Amino acid sequence: MKPTWIRNTYGDPLSTVRQFFLDLWRISNLDGFLAPIYKSGMRGVGPELVTNPDQLSSVDPFIPFVSINSAIVVQETVNKHPLDRIGIVLRSCEARALQQMVLDRRLSLENLLLIGVDCMGSFPIDEFEWRYQKKGALDRITRESLQFSRQGGIAPYRLRTTCQICSTPTNGNVDIRVGIIGLPSIQMLLIVLENEELAEQINLSEIGDYPAEQSVLDQRRRLLKTIIQRHQSVNSRLLDNLSSDLPCTLNEIRDLLSKCSPCKNCLEACAIYPGVKNFWNANNQIDLSGLERWIISCVSCGMCEQTCPQHLPLPMIIKKIRKELMRELVH
């Protein structure tokens, strides 16, 4: 069993996770931390590299809003600071995008400390802005969301579609995982060391308060199973009810994207697209083989839909086409 400890929150999980990051910074001799951080403005939160530990007071890994897939910023940061030891905070879809970048040989994880956080989902832009106007502060949105961590989050229908169908609210493609789903975050956070080598280097008593009891882990496991089953059910229903006038083949989605040009908002927001070779042919037209690779490599972060001016359900379209492509590959 992987080393799993509890960290007491004493009624303030947001401040506790910030202190946890500060402890990791010190223990791991980091040069910086890349995580969602508050900025000025209503949508003022996004991944940013901080090089002063005091800046961690504005970090919020649990805020239910995603402005950009952090994997894009990770790649830019590594290119600028190739020798720095950096802690990277990721949601599960962002961790998947990072792994795909590694497979595409666009990125090396050397010198990176990957920290995965449970994701209870994120709001569409309009919903998030409405909540910001109502609450008056970004951290209040997060603190309200954390109150529902034991139940796995708020009403799913409020979330972005891609969050409603996500079957990996937590992930293991990281070095350290911070768990909140299935736990009373007002009392505790779960700290899991996924990297065995790292577990030998870190004294858990320095980052946790006591080993997690089996009853806590069982409770979390049961809820995660329920959430995943629910999301899979929603996924099936949405796929079945996808409008017949939307693309359902490679040729059809190629025609759609070609008609959308020169917008390309969905492609520019995609962490995977830059790694797809030969997406465009010599005549600046979309190549079917490149398009197929893009669809199969999709990590379902939903940034394409969020940036689409037509609000097309691109993640669902891609899922449907990928399902058919995978079926063809099997046969």
Residue pairs with C-beta under 8 A, 6 or more apart in sequence:
2 192
2 193
2 194
2 199
3 192
3 193
3 199
3 204
4 190
4 191
4 192
4 193
4 211
4 212
4 217
5 190
5 191
5 204
5 207
5 208
5 209
5 210
5 211
5 212
6 188
6 189
6 190
6 191
6 208
6 209
6 210
6 211
6 212
6 213
6 216
7 16
7 20
7 188
7 189
7 190
7 191
7 207
7 208
7 209
8 16
8 187
8 188
8 209
9 16
9 185
9 186
9 187
9 188
9 189
10 16
11 186
11 187
13 62
13 146
13 149
13 180
13 185
13 186
13 189
14 60
14 62
14 139
14 142
14 143
14 146
16 189
17 61
17 62
17 117
17 178
17 189
18 56
18 57
18 59
20 178
20 189
20 191
20 207
21 33
21 35
21 56
21 59
21 87
21 89
21 115
22 53
22 56
23 206
23 207
24 30
24 87
24 113
24 115
24 176
24 207
25 33
25 53
25 56
25 87
26 53
27 202
27 206
27 207
28 85
28 87
28 113
28 202
29 85
30 85
30 86
30 87
30 113
31 51
31 81
31 84
31 85
31 86
32 49
32 50
32 51
32 81
32 84
32 86
32 87
33 49
33 50
33 53
33 55
33 56
33 59
33 86
33 87
33 89
34 47
34 48
34 49
34 50
34 70
34 73
34 74
34 77
34 86
34 87
34 88
34 89
35 47
35 48
35 50
35 56
35 59
35 61
35 87
35 88
35 89
36 45
36 46
36 47
36 48
36 59
36 60
36 61
36 63
36 70
36 89
37 45
37 46
37 47
37 48
37 50
37 55
37 58
37 59
37 60
38 44
38 45
38 58
38 60
38 138
38 139
39 45
39 46
39 48
42 129
42 132
42 133
43 65
43 67
43 125
43 128
43 129
44 138
45 60
45 63
45 65
45 67
45 138
46 67
46 68
46 73
47 68
47 70
47 73
47 74
47 89
48 73
49 73
49 77
49 81
49 86
50 56
50 59
59 89
60 138
60 139
60 142
61 89
61 117
61 178
62 117
62 120
62 142
62 145
62 146
62 180
63 138
63 141
63 142
63 145
64 120
64 121
64 122
64 123
64 128
64 141
64 142
64 145
64 159
65 122
65 123
65 125
65 128
65 141
66 91
66 122
66 160
66 301
66 302
66 303
66 306
68 269
68 303
69 93
69 94
69 97
69 269
69 270
69 271
69 299
69 301
69 303
70 88
70 89
70 90
70 91
70 94
71 90
71 94
71 97
71 98
71 101
71 271
72 97
72 271
74 88
74 98
74 101
74 107
74 112
75 101
75 106
75 107
77 86
78 86
78 107
78 108
78 111
78 112
82 111
83 111
84 111
85 111
85 112
85 113
86 111
86 112
86 113
87 112
87 113
87 115
88 98
88 112
88 113
88 114
88 115
89 115
89 117
90 98
90 114
90 115
90 116
90 117
90 174
91 116
91 117
91 119
92 116
92 119
92 166
92 168
92 169
92 170
92 171
93 119
93 162
93 166
93 168
93 299
93 300
93 301
93 302
94 271
94 301
95 114
95 116
95 171
95 173
95 174
96 168
96 171
96 173
96 299
96 301
97 271
97 272
97 299
97 301
98 107
98 109
98 114
98 173
99 173
100 271
100 272
100 275
100 297
100 299
101 107
101 271
101 275
102 108
102 109
104 275
106 274
106 275
113 175
113 176
113 198
114 173
114 174
114 175
114 176
115 174
115 175
115 176
115 177
115 178
116 170
116 171
116 172
116 173
116 174
116 176
116 177
116 178
116 194
117 177
117 178
117 180
118 149
118 169
118 170
118 177
118 178
118 179
118 180
118 181
119 163
119 166
119 169
119 170
120 145
120 148
120 149
120 152
120 153
120 154
120 169
120 180
120 181
121 153
121 154
121 156
121 159
121 160
121 163
121 164
121 166
121 169
122 128
122 159
122 160
122 163
123 131
123 158
123 159
123 160
124 159
124 160
124 306
125 306
127 158
128 141
131 141
132 138
132 141
135 141
135 144
145 153
145 154
146 180
146 185
146 186
147 185
147 186
148 154
149 180
149 181
149 182
149 183
149 184
149 185
150 182
150 183
150 184
150 185
150 223
151 223
152 169
152 181
152 182
152 223
152 224
152 226
152 227
153 159
153 181
156 163
156 164
156 230
156 231
156 234
157 164
160 302
160 305
160 306
161 238
161 302
161 305
161 313
161 315
161 316
162 300
162 301
162 302
162 305
162 315
163 302
164 231
164 234
164 238
165 231
165 232
165 234
165 235
165 238
165 300
165 315
165 316
165 319
166 231
166 300
167 228
167 231
167 232
167 235
168 228
169 181
169 224
169 227
169 228
170 177
170 179
170 181
170 224
171 177
172 194
174 194
175 193
175 194
175 195
175 198
176 191
176 192
176 193
176 194
176 195
176 198
177 190
177 191
177 192
177 194
178 189
178 190
178 191
179 189
179 190
179 191
179 192
179 220
180 189
180 190
181 220
181 223
181 224
181 227
182 219
182 220
182 221
182 222
182 223
182 224
183 189
183 190
183 216
183 219
183 220
188 216
190 212
190 216
190 220
191 204
191 207
191 208
193 199
193 202
193 204
204 211
235 319
238 313
238 316
239 316
239 319
239 320
239 323
242 248
242 313
242 316
242 317
242 320
246 312
246 313
246 317
247 253
247 255
247 256
247 317
247 321
248 317
248 320
248 321
248 324
249 321
249 324
250 288
250 291
250 292
250 295
250 321
250 325
251 288
253 291
253 295
253 317
253 318
253 321
254 286
254 288
254 291
256 312
257 266
257 267
257 286
257 291
258 285
258 286
260 266
260 310
263 309
265 304
265 307
265 308
265 309
266 303
266 304
266 305
266 307
266 308
266 314
267 273
267 304
268 307
269 303
269 304
269 306
269 307
270 294
270 303
270 304
271 299
271 301
271 303
272 294
272 297
272 298
272 299
273 279
273 294
275 297
276 290
276 293
276 294
276 297
277 290
277 293
278 287
278 289
278 290
279 286
279 287
279 290
279 291
279 293
279 294
280 286
280 287
280 290
281 287
292 325
295 318
295 321
295 322
295 325
296 322
296 325
296 326
298 315
298 318
298 319
298 322
300 315
300 318
300 319
302 315
304 314
304 315
304 318
305 311
305 312
305 313
305 314
305 315
308 314
